[in-house]
Amino acid sequence: MAKTYKKAGVDIDAGEEVVRRIKSTVRGTFTKNVLTDIGMFGAFYKASFPALKQPVLVSSVDGVGTKLKVAFMMQRYDTVGQDLVNHCVNDIAVCGASPLFFMDYFATGSLSPDITEQVINGFAKACVENGCSLIGGETAEMPGFYSKGEFDVAGMITGVVDQKKIVNGKQIVKGDVLIGLPSTGLHTNGYSLARYVLIPKFSLKKRIPELNMSLGDALLAVHRSYLAAIRLLAKKDLVKGMSHITGGGIVGNTMRVLPKGRSLAIDWNAWERPFLFKLIQESGGVPEDDMQRAFNNGIGLVFIVAKKNADKVLRALAAAKEQPVVMGEVI
């Protein structure tokens, strides 16, 4: 009996079917700067930035982590692609950069065109919402490497900022104010702890009244993009520093942008911690220190602004239908 590639577990036809399905969706993210179509060995993006005097490219790479395990259990794949794009966008936006293009890596044991299409549609949806192009990616089928029905994703993003507009925190001083914006849930961090605590005790598909949805839906809530809010304040030149609250929590991430000799005084009672975080802590007896280091606890982005500008920032964010909270200061 002939031993074919397909019998070894790699279905080339399935890969070609995925490309056929996603072509029009991916093309819908292209801007005039994208010079190649899907299928080339490399993706070409025209680096023309006439509005910028000293354009600087800013890049980042990330994954979704074990949030994927929740997606597998819920058999819902339409959100994780959005999570990944928005996470990457936020990471470069807090540096002052605008996203240009995104590339993805999708790896699985046995390629399902239906599942892969849902994930990539999520990439495309978030790229359109953030004004960036999905210009390339890699789909890898590796039988025996991943458990049945499981996959992993990674994303790479590139943006641009005028060198004089880079937000690096160098001007932060004692007395500057911390203003936070709410998260939409756990975003893409802390899921190993959340699953460890919650999965043995609760059904993912059972509706929890305090969440106003099922636990699974709450855990899969899309990691939001903060690009619009960041641009709003950047235009007004009101921001000294920004932190995207991911692994390491509010303190760990915000300390990254502070000058040497500066620290944080955070009022942890300044906002109501969403019920999902309370459920995790109370169900697992999770120490407060672990909660603060593993989760965003309801704050997904922190702006650092001069004290004299704090009221102006709060008004601008409120006018944009955000829900800002003064959560501390620099010391």
N, C-alpha and C positions, 0 to 999 in steps of 0.2 A: 504494500500500500504506500502510495506516494506521501511523503511528509511535506506538506505545503506550509507557507507562512500563515495561512488562515487557520490550519489545524494546530499550529503552534500558539495561536491565540491573538494574532494581529490581523485585523480585517481592514485591508486597504480600501475596499469599497465603502466601508462605513465612514472612513476618513474623508473620502471624496464626497460622500453624501452630506457630511457636516459642512464642508466648504460650499457646496451648492446651496444649502439652506441659508447660510449666513451672509452670502455675498451682498445681497441687496441691502440688508440691515447694516452691515459694516460700512458699505459705501455711503450710507446716509449720514455717517459721522464725519465724512471727509470735508475739509476746507480747500480753498484754492491753493494752499501751500503743499498739499499732498500730491506728489508727482507720480506715484505708482499705484497700480491696482493690486488686488489680492493675488497672491501666487508667485510673486517675484522672490528672489533669494534674499533681497534686502528691501527695507522700506525707505523711501526717499521723501524727505520733508524739506521744502525750500526755506532756508534760514534767512528770511528777509524781514527785518524789523525797522522800517523807516522811522517809526515814531519814537524809537529808543536811541539815545546817544551812545550808551555803552552797554549793549545787551549782554547779559550773563545768563547762561543756561543753568537750570537747577533741576536735578534728577533725584528720584527716590524709587525704592523697590520695597514691596511688602507682600504679605499673604493674608489669609483670612483666619488662619489658625484652626483650633478645634471647634469653632462655630460651625464648621462643615459637618461635624458629627451630628449636630442638631438638624441640619438640613437633610442629612441622610435618613435620620429617624423619622422626620416629618415628610420625607419624600417630596420636598419642596426646593426647587433649584432656581427660582426666579429672582432671588434677592442677593445671593452671595456675590454675583458679578457686580452689582451696584455697590455693595459693601467695599469691595476691593478698589474700585475706581475712586470712590469718595474718600476712602482712607488715604490713598496716594495723593489725591488732589489737596487734601487738607495739609498733608505733610510739607508740600512745597509752597502752598498758599501762605502759611504762617511765616515763611521767609520773604514774602512779598511778591512771589512769582505767580504768573498766570499760566495755566496748563496749556500745552501745545498738542502733545500726542501721548498716547497710551499704547502699551504692548502687553500681551498676556501670554502666560504659559499654563496649559491645561494638561494634566497627566492623569491617566486612569489605567486600570487593569484590562478592562474590556470596554471599548468605545460604544456608548449609546448615543446615536445621533439626536434623539429626543432630549436627553439630559444635557448634552453638550450645547445644543441649540439654545436651551433655556438660560444656561449660564452666560453664553456669549451675548444673547439678547440683553441680559442685565448689564454687561459691559457697555454695550452700545447705548442703552437707555441713559446710563449715567454719564457717558461721554458727551452725548447731546446736551444733557442738562448742564454740564460744566463747560461746554463750549470747546471741547478738545476732540481730537480725531483718534479713532481706533485704527492704527495704520499697519498692524501686523501682530502675529502671534505664532505659537507653536502648540500643536496638539500631539501628545505623546501617548501611545498605547503600549503598556508594559505588563503583559500577562504575568501573574505570579508575584508581582511587586506590590499591588494594592489589593485589599479585600474586595470581594464581589460587591459591585454597586457603589464603590467609593472612588474618590478622585481628590486631587489637590490642585490648587490654583495659586499663581503668583502674578504680580503685575508690576510693570515698570513704567514710570511716567517721566516726562521731560517738560519743563516749563521755562519761562523767560522773565527776567526782571531787569530794569535799568539799574546799573550798578549803584547809582546814588539813591535808589529806592529800596535797596535791600534792608529788610527788617532783621536786625541782629541783636538787639537788646543792649547795645553798648552805651546808650544814653540813659539807661534806667538808673534811678537814684532812690535813696531812702524817701519814703512817703508816697511813692507812686502807688496807684490804686489798681487792684485786681478786679476785673469785671468778667464774670463768667456767662457763657451761654449754655442752655440745657442740652443734654444729650438725648438721643431717642431710645436709649436703653444701654446695653452693655457695649454697643458698637462692635468692635472686633477683638476685644481683650477680656481676659479673665474667665474664658469658657471652660477651661480645664477644672478650675475650682467650682464654678457654677454647676457644671455637670456632676461633679463628684458629690456635691451637696444635694442637688435637686432631683436628679434622675431616679435615684432609688426610692424617693418619697412621693413623687408626683407624676401623674400622667401628663405627657406633653400636650395631648389633645383635649384635656379637660379644661373647660372655661373656668377661670378664676375671677370672681366678681371684682376684687380689688384692682385687678389688671384690666378689666373690661374686655378681656380676650383670653384665648388659651395661653398656657405657659409657653408652648412651642412658638406661637406667633409672637409673643413678647420677646422671646430669646432671638427670634429671627428678624426683629425690627431692623430696618435698614440703617446702617451707619450713615448719618447725614453728612452732607457737604456744607461747609461754612464759607464757601467761596464768596457768595453774595454779600454776607455781612462783613467779611474781611475787606472786600473791595470798597464797600461803602465808607468804612473808616479810613482806609488807605487814601482815598481821594481827598479826604478832609485833613490828611496828615495829622491824625490824632493818636496814632499807635506807636509806642516805643518798643514793644515786644509782644509776641504771641506764642502760646503753646497749645499744641494739639494733644489732648489727654488720651494717651494710649497706654501700653504696658508701662507700669511704674507709677501710674496714678497722677493726681494733680500735682503733688509736691515733686515727684521724680521728673516729670516732664517740664514743669515750669522752671525748676532750678537750672535746666539746661540753657535757658536764655538769659540768666542773670549774670551781671559782671561779678568778678571775684570780690568777696567781702560782703555780698548782699545775700539776704535770705528772705523767707516768707513768713508772714503772720496771717494765717488763714482762719476765718471764722466759720467753723464747720456747721454752725447752726444758722447760717445766713440763708440757706435754701432748704426746702423740704426734700429729703432724700426719697426718690421714687420707691414705690412699694416693692418692685422687683429686687432691689438691693437689700431692703429690709427682710424680704423673704429668704434670701440667700443667707444673710447673717444670722437670723433667728433660727432657721431650720438646721443650720450646720454648726451653730455656736462659733462662728468665725470671728476671731479677734479683730478689733477695730484696726489694728495696724495692718493686718492682712487685707482688710476691706479697702483701706486707703492706698495700698500699694498695688493691688490687683485690678481694681475697678475705677471707673471715672465717677461713680457715685452720683450721677445725675448732671455733671458738668463736663461737656465735651470739648470746650474751647475756652481759653483764658486770654483776655486782652490785658496788657499792662499799659496804663495811661497816666499822664501827669494829673496830679490831684486837681489842678485848676480846670482841667478838661473833662473831669469825670461826669459832671452833669450834662455836658454837651454830648458826650458819648452815649450816655443812657437815653437821652431824648432821641438821638439819631437812630439807635437800635430799636427803641420802642416804636418809632414812626415806621420802621421797616417790619413791624409785627414780630419782632424778636422779644424774648423775655429775659433781659439781662438782669444780673444780680451782682451787687457789690459784695465781694467775698473775702476781702482782706487787703493787705498792703505789703509793700516791700520794706524790709527793715535792714 
